[in-house]
Amino acid sequence: MSTSAKKIWWPHSLYEIRPTASLILAALAAVWAVGDALYQGYWPFFAAVLVALAYALALYGGVTQQLREAYRREQRQRQQRQTAGNV
């Protein structure tokens, strides 16, 4: 039995847009939930689920975006140090 799970391959364009898309979906879900609650005059279960979904999507999108930016910044710095050392 294999201990490593097979990773899903994403095309580069979809891989790059996932965090941004999740942040946009989170904003839309939150606005929809609040609008629905204001329209109905109370917080239905559906609105509460949308708020929880928005929170999870925003958390995923924000953390993923920050991790990618930090990784790329470190890679650029490492590459600059290597090229400066080879000159």
C-alpha positions as CSV (number, residue, x, y, z in Angstrom):
1,M,0.0,0.0,0.0
2,S,1.4,3.4,-1.0
3,T,1.7,6.0,1.7
4,S,1.7,9.0,-0.6
5,A,-1.5,10.2,-2.2
6,K,-1.4,11.0,-5.9
7,K,-1.5,14.8,-6.4
8,I,-4.0,16.4,-8.8
9,W,-2.3,18.2,-11.7
10,W,-3.7,21.6,-12.4
11,P,-2.9,23.6,-15.5
12,H,-0.7,26.6,-14.6
13,S,-3.3,29.2,-15.3
14,L,-5.8,27.5,-13.0
15,Y,-3.2,27.0,-10.4
16,E,-2.4,30.7,-10.4
17,I,-6.0,31.9,-10.2
18,R,-7.2,29.5,-7.4
19,P,-6.4,31.8,-4.5
20,T,-7.8,34.9,-6.2
21,A,-10.9,33.0,-7.3
22,S,-11.5,31.8,-3.8
23,L,-11.3,35.3,-2.4
24,I,-13.7,36.5,-5.0
25,L,-16.1,33.7,-4.2
26,A,-15.8,34.4,-0.5
27,A,-16.7,38.0,-1.0
28,L,-19.7,37.1,-3.2
29,A,-20.9,34.5,-0.7
30,A,-20.7,36.9,2.2
31,V,-22.5,39.7,0.3
32,W,-25.2,37.2,-0.8
33,A,-25.6,35.9,2.8
34,V,-25.9,39.3,4.3
35,G,-28.2,40.5,1.6
36,D,-30.4,37.4,2.0
37,A,-30.5,37.9,5.8
38,L,-31.4,41.6,5.4
39,Y,-34.1,40.8,2.9
40,Q,-35.7,38.1,5.1
41,G,-35.3,40.0,8.3
42,Y,-33.5,37.1,10.2
43,W,-30.5,34.8,9.7
44,P,-31.8,31.6,8.0
45,F,-29.7,28.5,8.0
46,F,-28.7,29.0,4.4
47,A,-27.2,32.4,5.2
48,A,-25.2,31.0,8.1
49,V,-23.8,28.3,5.9
50,L,-22.8,30.9,3.3
51,V,-21.0,32.9,5.9
52,A,-19.1,29.8,7.1
53,L,-18.3,29.0,3.4
54,A,-17.1,32.6,2.8
55,Y,-14.9,32.4,5.9
56,A,-13.3,29.1,4.8
57,L,-12.8,30.4,1.2
58,A,-11.3,33.6,2.4
59,L,-9.0,31.8,4.8
60,Y,-7.8,29.4,2.1
61,G,-7.3,32.1,-0.5
62,G,-5.4,34.5,1.8
63,V,-3.1,31.9,3.3
64,T,-2.4,30.3,-0.1
65,Q,-1.6,33.7,-1.6
66,Q,0.7,34.7,1.2
67,L,2.6,31.4,1.2
68,R,3.1,31.6,-2.6
69,E,4.4,35.2,-2.4
70,A,6.8,34.3,0.4
71,Y,8.1,31.2,-1.4
72,R,8.6,33.2,-4.6
73,R,10.4,36.0,-2.8
74,E,12.7,33.5,-1.1
75,Q,13.4,31.8,-4.4
76,R,14.2,35.1,-6.1
77,Q,16.6,36.0,-3.2
78,R,18.2,32.6,-3.3
79,Q,18.7,32.9,-7.1
80,Q,20.2,36.4,-6.7
81,R,22.6,35.2,-4.0
82,Q,23.7,32.3,-6.2
83,T,24.2,34.5,-9.3
84,A,26.1,37.1,-7.2
85,G,28.3,34.4,-5.8
86,N,29.1,33.0,-9.2
87,V,30.1,36.4,-10.8
